[in-house]
Amino acid sequence: MSFFMISWLLFVAGIFMVLTRRNGIVALMGIELMMNASLLNFVALSASGGQAAQGQLMALFVLVVAAAEVAVALAIVLNYQARFGTADLDEGRTLGERD
């Protein structure tokens, strides 16, 4: 049961980071925390049900997808920062406007 509590705390911390931070990189870190919380749930549920290999394979699949997601999202944030000079997500309203 302690794995589920840790997973819940990680997920809540990730939601807090995504909703309260304006920096794009910190928001990505929050999304990664939420994904890690779901991975912990996959592994803990499969281990408690006696099917540890299935949960670990699902966790491995999610990790591969998360790595690809981070690479694309980080490239977008870095290009955004290079163009606007900030990683503040509230500046996104001006994406269509030219300076």
Protein Blocks (a to p, Z undefined) as FASTA:
>chain_A
ZZmmmmmmmmmmmmmmmmmpmbfklmmmmmmmmmmmmmmmmmmmmmmnopamlmmmmmmm
mmmmmmmmmmmmmmmmmmmmmmnopabfklmmmmmpcZZ
